[in-house]
Amino acid sequence: MFVTLGVPSRAVSSKAESYAQRLRIVRTARTRLFMSAQSARKFFVGGNWKCNGSKQSVQELCEAFNAGKNIDFNRVEVVVAPPSVYAMLTRSILRPDFGVALQNCWVGKPGAFTGEVAVEMIRDIGLSHVILGHSERRHLPEIRESDDVIGRKTKYAIDKGVHVILCIGELLEEREAGRTREVNERQLSAVRAHLSADDWAKVVIAYEPVWAIGTGKVATAAQAQEAHSEIRSWIRRQVSEACASQMRILYGGSVTPENCLELAAQPDVDGFLVGGASLKPTFLDIVRAYQAKETVSV
């Protein structure tokens, strides 16, 4: 009888079978954990209207959204962000199952800050979210908000009960230099410096490669998944496993009804932050991309 290190082959076989069985159990547990995390992450679609619109166009767009049917709001959360001067008009017209956000806020409490909007005011008019860290706020030469300012804004908004859609993303030259992960983690670290572990439950992260915003270029599904996976890995290391499994990470950058389904099917893409396409009635087609979400085992 063949032996290895004095152990009968039957015993070796038995140990191998036992190991394989344990490995199957571990893999099954990991798969169930992954599937549970996936199902716990409610799909999220945000519409950033930027500096666009009029009373008439807001009225018409809201009426088009109100007429949209066949959306399961147990499976998708929708928030639109009009220009601040149209926020109350939007909230008064828009269907109640859509949330309304502002596109920016002041870094602290109200006061002598001409032209700014405080978080307390956002809450006062019944809005739920604010977009912070958008690339246009970071990079337009007239604004150029720093990573630290964005982190401070995020903390203040959360402390005052407003949820944050936190935008991060790299410039074209940074992607071409292979620095996507470095840039995303730098921007996240600046926010982490101000937040407690519990604060992250009130954050949705939007990965928006700057080179894809408003350019017609869009990250491939594989590029989006890679960046989102790296972001989730950073959260796992720097915050917690629980936070990583629950954090919704959105993709933004020339999202359209034509490309949203493939992107939505990626395991770490939990929704979208949509720019120009959110100003059209077909935004509802992007909202319905939650139906394409697939459970992917590991």
SULZISUL-V295646 format. One record per backbone hydrogen bond with DSSP energy under -1.0 kcal/mol. NH is the residue of the N-H (numbers start at 1). CO is the residue of the C=O. If there is no record, write none. Layout:
# SULZISUL-V295646
nh co
NH CO
NH CO
This chain:
# SULZISUL-V295646
nh co
4 7
7 4
9 2
12 8
13 9
14 10
15 11
16 12
17 13
18 14
19 15
20 16
21 17
22 18
23 19
24 20
25 21
26 22
27 23
28 24
29 25
30 26
31 27
32 28
33 29
34 30
35 31
36 32
37 33
38 34
39 35
40 36
41 37
42 40
43 75
44 270
45 77
46 272
47 79
48 274
49 81
52 50
58 54
59 55
60 56
61 57
62 58
63 59
64 60
65 61
66 62
67 63
68 65
73 71
75 72
77 43
79 45
80 99
81 47
86 83
87 84
90 86
91 87
92 88
93 89
94 90
98 95
99 78
101 80
102 129
106 117
113 111
116 113
122 118
123 119
124 120
125 121
126 123
127 122
128 100
130 163
131 102
132 165
137 134
138 134
139 135
140 136
143 140
144 140
145 137
150 146
151 147
152 148
153 149
154 150
155 151
156 152
157 153
158 154
159 155
160 156
161 158
162 157
163 128
164 202
165 130
166 204
167 132
168 206
175 171
176 172
177 173
178 175
179 174
183 179
184 180
185 181
186 182
187 183
188 184
189 185
190 186
192 188
193 189
194 191
201 198
202 199
203 200
204 164
205 248
206 166
207 250
208 168
210 170
212 209
213 210
224 220
225 221
226 222
227 223
228 224
229 225
230 226
231 227
232 228
233 229
234 230
235 231
236 232
237 233
238 234
239 235
240 235
244 240
245 241
246 242
247 243
250 205
251 271
252 207
260 256
263 259
264 260
265 261
266 263
269 266
270 249
272 44
273 251
274 46
278 275
279 276
283 280
284 281
285 282
287 283
288 284
289 286
290 287
291 288
292 289
293 290
